[in-house]
Every structure is written in structure tokens, then in C-alpha cells.
Amino acid sequence: MASGITAEVVFNPLATAARFKTSSKRAQKWLDTEVLKDCTPYVPRLTGALEHSGIEGTAIGSGEIIYNSPYAKQQYYGYFNHSTQSHPKASREWFEVAKAANQSKWLAGTKKLGGDR
């Protein structure tokens, strides 16, 4: 006589969605913070206003990094000459430069925090 095991599996889609939403939010906050930090050496810096505008203009966790100084766009696209006095690696399109240097770290961190191991 064979004995069987009976199990009942209850799937709660709302609880599962909430768990993934929480880990996704945590991953996005981490990524936004890392992007700002990793862009810093590449942001032109004379007074620090441009760098600080990225901190003030960004809502951590939104997925958007915003440098909101009046001249940020001109600096980003290289319309102005930029100072490398404080940041010797400063360049135009600093996000792209930071991404090239840090993309694998960013992907690994968001996968880990987002629950995709």
C-alpha cells in the first residue's frame, strides 16, 4: 500500500507583489545613490554648485538623476569649457563616463537588492 503526501499550496499574489515592490524600491534607491556618487568625480567642479544640484534635484528612488543648476545642460553637453581643478577627471556627459566605469557594479547591486540573485 503506497502512502501519499498531500499538500496545499496557497499563492497570495498581493503579498508576493508587495515583497517584490519593496525589494525593487530598495534596489532603485541604492542605484540612484550609487549613480550620484559615481558621477561625482566626472562632474565639472568650480564652486560645487553643479555637483550639489544633482543631490538637491534628485528624488532618491525615483530612477531619475537630475542636475538642476541653470547651466547643467550646457556643462553636460560641453557647450562651456569646464574646470578640472577640483575634479581632474571632469568631463562632458559625465553620466556616460561613470556608467562605462561602473555599469557592472550597478547591475550586480540592483540584481542582488532586487531579489534576482
N, C-alpha and C positions, 0 to 999 in steps of 0.2 A: 504494500500500500504506500503510495507516494504522498508525502505531505507537501503542501504548497504554502507559500507565504503570500499574503495579500497585503498590499499597501495602498493607501490612498494618497494621492499627490494633489495638493491644493495649490494652485497658482494664483497669486494675487497680483494682477498687473499694475495696480496703483502703487503698491508697496515696492515693486520692482522698479517702476518708473521713477519713484521718489529716490530710491537708492542711487540709481544712475544719474539722476539730475544733481544730487548732492556731490557726487564724485566729479561730474563734469564741471560744476561751478568751481570746485576746489582746483581742478586742473587749469581752468581758464584764468583764475586769479593768479596762480603760480606762473603761468605763461606770460601774462601781462606784466607781472613784476620782473620776470627774467628778461623780457624784451627791453623794458626801460633800462634796467641795469646794464645789460649787454650792449645797448646802443650808446650809452654814456661816453665811452672813450672815442667814439666816432662823431659825436655831436660837436660842431664848432663852438668854442667857448671863449668869449672875451670877458663878459661880465657874469655869466652863468644864467642869464635870463632865459635864453633859449632852452637850455637843459632843464631849468626849473619849470618852464611852460609845459614840458612833457609830463612832469609829475602832476602839476595842477590841472592840466587839460584832460588827463586820462582818468576815467572811472574804472578802477581795478576790477576786473571780472567782466567787463563789457566786451572784450575782444577787439577794442579799438584803441590804438595808441595815438593820442592827439597832442601835437606840439602846437599850442595856440598863440604863440607870440606873433605880433604883426608881420614879422619878416621871416617866419619859419619856412614858408613855401619857397621864398627866394633863396634862402640858405640851402634848403634840401635839394633843390634842382640846380644849384650852382650859379644862380644869377649874380650873386655877390662873391667877392673873394672872401674866404673865411680864415679866421685865425686858428693857427695850430700851436699857439703859445702855451696854452693850458692843456690842450689835448693834442699831442703830436700826431695821433692817428686820425684826427678830424678829417671828414670828407663829405662830399655831397652824397645824397642818397644813403645816409648812414644806416637806415634800417636794412637795406640790401647788403651792405658790407657786414653788419652784425649778423644777419641771417646766414650769410656764407660761412662765417666763422663759428656759428652756434646752432645751426639747424638740427644737427643730430642730437645735441643735448636737449633742445626744446622738444623734439619729437619723443625722445625717450622719457622725459619728465612728464609730459602730458599723457602719454600712454600709461605710465605707472600710476599716476594720480587719478586718471580717468577710469581705471579698472581694467585696462587692456594690457595684461602682462604677457 
